[in-house]
Amino acid sequence: MELHPQVIEKEGKKEFVVLPYEEFKALEEVMHNYENLPISEKRKKNVRIKQACQLKKFFQI
């Protein structure tokens, strides 16, 4: 999935990210499907941390 984020800054710092609605809905579906995966809580937590790091890198946060 290709994202087209718009970063909004406040006082020179990245504050918000705006996505086109269709991209938001696609991400929402991915997250919903992820939440329903039958994997252990420990594995789920590790995956979330890795995804958060990837998102931070993608958005250069």
N, C-alpha and C positions, 0 to 999 in steps of 0.2 A: 504494500500500500504506500503510495506516495502522498506525503503531507505537504501542504502549502501554508505554513504558519505565518502569522503576522505578529511580530513582537512589539509590544507597546511598552515604552519606557516612561519612568516617572523619576524625575530629578537625576537623569542620566543612568538609572539602573533598570534592568529588565524587570518589569512588574507583572505583565499579563501576556498571554498568548491567545490569539484569536484564530480559529480555524473555520473554513467553510463548513456550513451545516452538514453537508453530505459526508465530509471527512470525520466530523464529530460523531455522527451516527454510526459510521463504520467502526470507529474506535470503541464506541459504546458497546457495539455488538461483540467485538473481539474480547473486551473485558468481561462481558456477561458470559461468553462461552468459556473463558478462562476460569471464571469463578466456579463453573460447574464441572471442572475436570476432577476426576477421582484420584487425586494424588495426596500424599501425606502433608500435613500442615507445615512440617519443617521444610520439605521440598518447595512447597508453595511460597513460603516466606523467602527462601533463597532466590527463587525465580523472580519474585516481586522486586527484590533489592537489585538484581541484575537488570531488570527492565527499567527501573527508575534511573539507574546509572546510564543506561543507553539513551533514555529520553533526555536526561540532563546534557549528555554529550551532543545529541542531535540538536537540541535547542540552544546549545552553548551557554548553559546556565552555570 
